[in-house]
Amino acid sequence: MKLARFLLSREGFISVLCYTVTAVFSFLSFSPANLPFFVWFAPFGLFVIEKRNRGEWKKLIYHGFGFAILFYLVSFHWIYHMTTVFGGFEWYLAVPIFLGSAILLNFKFPVFLVLFSFLAIKVRRFFPLIVSFAVLVSEFLTPQVFPWYFGNIVAENHILAQNAEYTSAYGLSGFLFFVSYFLFYIRKPKRTMRLISKFSSIMKKNKIFAKQMFTGLGALVFVLLVFFGNGFYLYNKWNHMKPIAERDVLIVQPNAPLEFRDGRNPAEEIRNLMTRIDRMVEQELKNKPVDLVVLPESGVPFFTTHDSEITRAMRIYWHQFESLMAIITLRHGANLYFNELDADIPEEKRGSRISRNDIRTYNSSVLMSPNGERKNSYQKVFLLIFGEYMPFEWMYALSGQTGQFAPGSKLDLIPYYEARKTPSTVAKDLHWEDTFGLSPNSVREHYRTNQVEEKQIGSFLPLICYEVIISEFVRKFEGDPDFIVNVTNDKWYGNSVESYQHHTLGRMRAIEFRKWIVRSTNSGTSVFTDHLGRNIDNEFTPIESTATIRKKVAVIPGEMTFYRLYGNLLSYLFMGIVGIVFFFYVKRNS
């Protein structure tokens, strides 16, 4: 009742308007709308609320929750779809989960408002610096499983985006709020004219005021020059960097089914899927070979090519799956990277009696060499809550759809091999229908004359789904990859903006690592991104459809960038130094 009265009041209307400005302007600035003009005004809603409620801590916290919920509704509305479809929750459970996650995963808003207001009262100056400090602290210290990072919106500008090589998206967030507060301060034309008039008259009389004005304007000019200047330098430096090699890569987007609760026949759907993958690959590669074929996450769901006692006992090993993967590699002489379900038991349990509860299942991706041999695999480490695991054991009973996956433990690059350069020598090529009567070993024997000497020519960095958006996680991989491969299944989110947002959040890794990204999705949007964060030919595959896309991926000379070496060091230094300065101001003014 109290909330309803507030929302119907003038104060409530202004508050909701502020929430809306921040949420809608942020959304419009980001992919797929891509209207970056709005990003500079998106924080205005936060600034207005803080100014109107300065020092009223309880109100600021409540307003922070208001920002969190509306921001979530506008920008991340697809999470509700994920909770019901991916998680399998009924609506009466999905709604509280959605609202709870909206507050928890956007706790940065109340933290920002309270910290900004506290420092505004205690420091009483350096307001652009205060907002930069406050937004960085709030983003670093609050949970963000689905990080938006305001800096990713700024990165829609290709020049400014290059600064991510040093600062990641966090530094761009601080830059955005610094500039935005200056714009907020001069937002009213009459006030601006009065300031100019007052400035010219006082300049002659008050040297202290003149010094402060010059300091403020000088700081703005300096920050703009640093970010735009450095961005321009890095853009030109890397734009003229010559690759040491190129790899032909084909992405196959099969639009595989997610589940069969709608009554479809699973066996028929899977057979159709395998036929579709076989034909799509052959159509693309019959006369135009490639080095690497990439299938997405869940491109062939529910099964594995890993033949072991555990996978056979769980009935997830499917010899026809392995046979088709071997046919594709041997028929076309290419590397094939695909996703599968995998399972094993802990090392300490081997050799002893085990139960079903001892078995660990993984979201895994595997490379098969041009000779049809199953090589290195990568098990997903950063699992997705409410889809691949539940935070509490008792919650699994609420959703029959949620998986119980174990996180992988290795962060190794995936080696790949030289493709076969000669045409196939067999009299008859094999296809999906042949797998009904041929084992994987029979397939390899059929193509024995096609086999070549295995020669490793490089490696790539494997990422599955949302792992690509966690910059701190990605830099844990060691070694110098030729490029990054991100396989994902965004079909759980329907025909929404999620797929574009997911990619935009992930493409920053291309700048941080100065490596190309191959993004392979089950149902769109698949795309190639270069080491400058540019989407090649701006070509995205359509959502909820089958498609193929191929490009030549440039192998950029190995160089450990600043971010790979030092991570968020610059952001930590900024927060540390500015925090110490603010501490003395707070102590002096208390």
N, C-alpha and C positions, 0 to 999 in steps of 0.2 A: 504493500500500500504506500509506504514511504517512497519506494523507488518510483512508483507510478506518478505520485505528486511531483517528484523531482523532474521526471522526464517531461511532464506537462508544463513545467515552469519555464520562465525565460532563461534561467541559468541552465536548466536541463537541455533546452534547445541549443544554446550556444555550445554546451559541452559535446553533445552528439554531433553538431556541425564540425567541431574540431576533430573528433574521432574520425569523422568521415573524410575530412580533408587529408589527413595523414594516410588513411587506409586507401582511399581511391586514387590519390595522386601517386602513391607508391606503386599501386597496381598498374596504373596507366604508364608509368615510367618503365616498367619491367616488361619482359617478354611474355606474351607475343605482341602486346600493343606497341611497345618500343617507342614511347614518346618521352624521351629523356628530359625535355624541357621542364616537366612537372616535378622532377626529383628535387630541384632546388627549393621548391616550396612545400614539399611533403612534410618537413619537420615543423612547419608553422603551427599546426594544430597543437603539438606538444608545447611549443613556446607560449602560446596564448593561455593554455590551461595552467602552466607553471606560474605565469605572471599574475593571473587572476586569483590563484590560490597559494601564493608564496608563503611558506612557513606553516601552512595548515596540513600537517603531515598525513592525517587520516584521510582527508579529502584527496590528497595527491595519490595515495595508494589506491583508493577507490577509482579515481580517474584512470590510473594506470591499468586497472583491470578492464575498464571500459575500452581503452585503446586496444588492449590485448584481444578482447572478444571481437570487436568490429574489424580489426586488422585481420584476424583469422577468418572471419566470415567472408571478407572480400577477397583476400589473397589466397587463402588455403581452404576454400570451401570444399575442395575435392577430398579432403581428409575424411569427411563424413562418408563419402562414397567408398573410400578405402576401408573404413571401419566396418561398413555393412557388407561389402563385397569380398574384400581381402580377409578381414577378420571374421566375417560371418556373424556379427552381432545383430540382434534385433534392434529396431529403432529406439526403443525405450532404454536400451543400454548404450547404444551408439551416441545418443544426444548428450548424456552426462560425460561420456568419455571425450567427446568432441569439445565440450565447454571446459572440462577439466584440463585437457591438453592445451587448449587455447590460452588459459591463464598460466599454466606451468611453463609452457614452451615459449611464452612471450613475457615472462616475468621481467624482462629487460625494461619494459615500459614503466612500471611503478618504481623500479630501482633508479632509472634515469631521472624521473620527475623528482623523487625525493633527494637524490644526490645533487642534482642541478639546483634545486631550491635551497638546500642547505648551504652550498658554496656561494650562491648568489647573495645570501644574507650575511655570511661570515667573511667572504673575501671582498665583495662589493665592487669588483672591477674585473677586467679580463674576461668578459662574458663569452665571447667567441671561443676562448681557450677553455672556459669552464664546460661549455656544451660538448666540445670535442673530447675532453677528459671524461665527462660523465657518460657519453655514449660508448666509449671504448670500455670503460669499467663495466658498464651494464651488459655489454655483449660478451665480454670475457668471463664474467663471474656468474652468468645465469645459464640454465640448461637450454639448449637449442638443438633438439634432435633433427628438426627440419630448419636449418639456419637460413634466414633470408639475407642477412647482412645488407644493410643499406648500401654498403660499398659495392655490392654486385650490381646495383642499379646504376651507380655512377659509371661502372665499367661498360655501360652501353656506349660510352664515348671511347673510341679506340685509342685515342691519345692518352687520356687519363688512365685507362685500363692498364697501360704498360707499367705503371707504378706498382702494380701487384707483385712484380718480380722482387721488390724490396719490402713492401708493406702488407702484402696479401689484401684481401677485401677489407680487413679491419681498418687499415690505414686510410683507405678511401672513405670509410664511414666517418672517421674523424675529420677528414677534409670536407666532406659534404656538410656536416653540421657546423663547422667553422664558417664556411662561406654562407650557408643558409641563414645563420644568425645575423650576419651583416645585412643581408637582404631583408630580414625580418625587422631590423632596427630602422631601416629607411623605407619601410613599406608604404608609408603614407606620404603622398606628394607634398602636402602642405607642411608636414613636419620636416621633410627634407629641405624644402625651400627656407623654412625658418632656421634650420641648422646651418645652412650655407650662409644666410644673412648674419646669424649670430656669430658664426665662425669668423667671418671677415671682419666684423667689428671688434670682437673680443681678441682676435689675433694681435691687434695693435696694442691692446691694454693688458692682456693677461698672458704672459709668456708660459706660465705653467700649463694653462688650458691648451695653448697652442702646441706645446710639447706633447701633451696627452693625445691630441687629435692626430698629430703627425705619427706618433707611435702606433696608434690604432690602424690608421690607413697604411702605414708602412708595413705593419704585420700582415695585413690582407694582401698587399701587393707582393710581398715576399713569398707568402704561402702559394699564391697563384703562380708566380714565376717558377717556384721549385717544382710544383706538381706538373704544370703544363710543359715547362722546360725539360724536366727529366723524362716525361712521357714522350715528348717529341724526339729527344735524343735516342731513347730506347727503341722507339718505333722505327726510326731510320736505321739504327744499328742492326736490328734483327730482320728488318725487311730486306736488307742487302746481304744477309748471311746466306752463303751458298751451301746447299745440302751435300752431304757426302755420298748419298745414295737415294734411290727412290724405290718404293715397294708398291706393286699393284695390289690393291685390297678390294675385295667384294664383300659388301654387307647384304645378307639375306634376311628380310623381314617377313616371317612366315605367317604371322597373325594366328599363332597357336591358341587353342581353347584354354580357358583358365580352369574351369570345372564343368560338371555335367548335372547340376541340380535342376536344370530346365528340362530334363527328360531325354536329352540326346543320347544316342548310343555311343558309349566311350570307344569301343573297338573300331567302329566305323569312322568316327571322327579322327582317331589317331592314324588309321590307315590313310585317310584322305590327306592328313597333315604330312605324312612321310612321302606320299606321292607328290604333293605340292612342292616340298623342299627339293626332292630329286629333280623335278622338271625345271624349277626356277634356276637351280645351279647349272644344269646342263644347258639351258637356253642361253645363259650368260657366258658360259665358259667353253662351249663347243669349239668355237673358233677364236676365242680371245682369252688365253690363259692368264692366271693371276698368281701372285706369290702366296696370298693368304685369303681364305674365306672365313667370315665371322658370322656365326649364328648367335642370336640373342639369349638372354636369360629366359629360361623356360621355353626355348625354341622347340624342344621336344620334352614336354613335362612328364613327371612321374617316374622316369626310368634312368638307368645308368648303363654305361658301357664297361664299368669296372666289374670284371668277373671274379668273384671271391665267394667263400663259403657264406659270409655274412649277407652279401647282396643277393645270393641265390636263396638263402633262407628267408629273407624279407620279400622275395619275389619282385625286386626292383631291377635286377639284371635282366636285360632283354637282348638276346643275341641278334635279333633283326636290327635293332638300333645300332649296335656296333658294326654289323655288316654294312648297313647303308653308309655310315660315316667312313668306313674303309673304302667302299666303292667310290665315294666322291673324291677322296684324296688320290686314290690310285688311277681312277679314270682320267682325272685332270692334272695330276702331278702337282697338286697344291697342298699347302698346309691348311688344316681345318681347325678352327677354334670354336668349341661349342660348350653349352652349359648342360649339366646333368645333376641328378640326385646321387649322392654317394653316402656310404656308411662304413663304419669300422668299429672296433672296440678299443678301449684304452690299453696302452702298452702294459700296464700293471695287471690287467685282467686276462691277458693272453696266456693260454696254457692251462687255465683254470675253468671251472664251470661258470658259465655266464647266463644271465637272464635277459629278457627283452629290455629291461631298464638300463642295462649296461651298454647297449648299442647307441652310438652317436651318429646322427645323420647330418649331412652337410649340403649346403648350396655350393656346388662345385663347378668349375669350368676346366676344360681339358684341351690340350693341343694334340692333334693326330698328325703325324708327319706325312710327307708325300708318298711314303711307302706303306701307309695304312697302319702304322704302329702307334699305339696309344702312349703318349709321352708324359710330360710334366702336367700336373694339375694344380689348381689354386682353390682353396676352400675359403669362402667368404668369411671375413673376420668381423666386420661391423654389421651386426644383424638388425633387422627392422622390427621395432616393437609393434605388437598387435598383428603382425603378419608372419614373422618367423620365430617369435618367442613372446612369452608373456612375462611381465615383471614379477608375478607371483604364481606359484604352482596352482593354487586353487582357481585361478582365472581360466585355466584351460577348459574347465567344465562349462564355461559360459559360451565358448566358441569352438565348434567342431572343425572349423576351417583353418584355424591358426596352427602353423607347424611348430614342431619342437626341435629346432635346429641347434646344433652346437657350433660355436665359432671356431674358425680355423686358427692355427697357431703359427703358420709360416708366412713370411712376407718376401717371397722369392719372385724374381722376374721369370717370365716364360720364354725359353729359347725357341726359335723357329729355324727352319732349314731351307736350303736352296731348293727351289722348285724345279721340277723336271722340265727341261728345255726342248725335248723331242716329242713328236706326236705319239699317241698311243699305238702300240704294236699288236694288240690283241685283235682277233678277227671279229669278236662281238663284245660290245660293251655291256656291262651289267646295269640293272636298274632296280628300283625298289621291289618290284614283283619277284625278282630273282632271289631275294633274301628269304622267301618262304622255304626254299629248298637248299640254301647254301649257308654254311656256318661262316663266321668271320675268317677262320683259317682257310676255308675253301675259296673265299673271295680273294685272299692274298695269293693263294696258289694260282688262281685264274689269271691274276695280273702280275705273275712273277717276272715276266719279261719287261714289264714297265718299271720295275724297281730300280732305283739309282743309289749311288753312294750317298749316305746321309752326311751333309756338310752344314754345320750350324753357321748361319750368316748374321745372326743378331738375336735380340731378345726384346720383349715388350713388357710394359707394366700392366698387370691385370687388375681390374676393378669391377666389382659386381654391384649394380644398382646404386644405392645412395652413398656408397663408399667414396664415389668421385667428388662429392660435395664437401667432404671433411678434409680440409687442407692439412691440418696437423697430422691426420692419420696417413695421408698419401706420402708425405715426406719421410715416413719411417721405412719405406722400401729402400734397399741399398742397391748400388750398381747404377749403370748408365743405360737406360732403355733407349731403343730406337724411337719408340712412340708409346702412347698410352691406349689401351683398349678398354672401353667401358661397355659391358653388356648389361642390359636392363630389361625389365618387363613392366612397362607403364600402363599396360592394358587394364590393370586393377582400378585405374582412375577414370576410365571411360574417355569420352571425347571432351576432355577438359584442357585447361591451360597447364595442368601439372607437368606434362611432358616437356613443354617449352621452358617452364621455370626450372625443372630438374636439369635440363641441359645448360641453361644459362648459369646456374649456380656451379655446375661442374666445369664449364669451359675455362674458368679462371686457373685451373690446374695447368692448362696449356701455357699460360703466361708465366706462372710460377716455375715451371719445369723447362720451359722453352722446348716443348715437344708437341707434336701433333696428337690429336685425340680422335680415335675411331669410336664412334658411339653407335652401337648396334642395339636396336630395340625390337621387341616382339611385334608391336602394332603401331609404331610411330612414336616420336619422330627420330629417325636415324639421320646422322649427319657427320661430316668430317670437319674438324676445326684445326686450323694451323697454329703455329707457335706464337702468333700474335693475337690469338683469341678470335680470329675471323672465321666465320662459317664459309667454307669453300663454295663459291658460286651461290651462296645463300640458298642452297638446295637442301630442303628437308623432305623426307618421305611423308606421305599423308598419314593421318591418324586412323586407326581401326581398319587397316587394309593390308594386303600383301604388296611387297615392293622390293626392289633391289636397287642398290646404289653403289657405284664403284669410282674410286679415284686413285691417283698416284700419291702416296703418302711420302713426304720428304723426311729423310733421316737427317736431323740437324746435328752438327758436330757436338760431341759431348762436352758439356760445360756445367759445373756445379754453380747454379745461380745463388744469389744471396739468400733467397728464401729457403732453398734446399739446405743450405749450410747452417743458417741461423734462425730459420723459422720466424716467429713473431718478435724477434729481439727488438726491432725499432719501436714497435708498439709498447712493449714492456718498458723500454727506456723512457719513452715519452710519458707513460703513466707514472713511472717512478719519479722522474725529475719534477714533472708538474705537480705530482702529489706531494712531494716534499715542500715545494714552494707554497702550495696552498695550505699545508699543515702549519707553516709559520704564520701565514696571514690569518688563519682561523684562530690560532693561539693568541696572536696579538690583538685581534678584534673581539675576543670572548670576554 
